Amino acid sequence: MRHDPSWGRPPQNEPVPGPGLPAWLEERLFDQRIVMIRGHLSNEAATGISAALLTLDAAGPAPVQLHVAGDGGDLSAALTVIDVIDTMTAPVHALVTAQAAGAVVAVLAAADKRTAYRHARFKLTEPRAAGVTGTADEVTRAAGQHLRELEEIVLRLVEVTGQPRSRIEDDLSSGRILSAQEAVEYGLIDEIVGKA
């Protein structure tokens, strides 16, 4: 029997799978009431995350685990997920597994319980506005809306962390980075999980 060198590779005209999880693994995680935020939080990703959260909420009152490893994203996407979390009956317990930045930090602040692995990192940055285009008046209106929505995120972070508003605003502007221990001291997470 001859060795086929193409064995194990996708056929030439089919796309190579991206960095997403295999379907069987996503299904197993879902069965365990785990939803993941991975990578950039886009509006498309927020739609999938929101659908999963709503489905698990409808399935019962047990806590939903939100595993977070996101490098930022769009403010509108973060607000979509936040709105869903705010309407859920089941509590949402967030676990930062790698990094939480920008828009993902905003989602983290909406969770009922917030934890992180010991080597997790947090980058406080302003979530960006999704591609704004149009006339000068349209861009001006969009900028005003973005600032109002950003204000909501700042106020939520103030409430969750207990930090003064001026500090939150300064840290978001400067892109402050926190270790897991610093995030506990800052009030962003409740505890670190795993061995010290």
Protein Blocks (a to p, Z undefined) as FASTA:
>chain_A
ZZdfkgoiacfkbccddfbdcfklmmmmmmnopacdehjadfklmmmmmmmmmmmmmnom
bdcddddddebdcfklmmmmmmmmmmpmbdcddddfkbcehjlmmmmmmpmbdcddfkbc
cddddddddddeddfklmmmmmmmmmmmmmmmmmmmmmmnopafklmmmmmmnopacdfk
lmmmnopambdcdjZZ
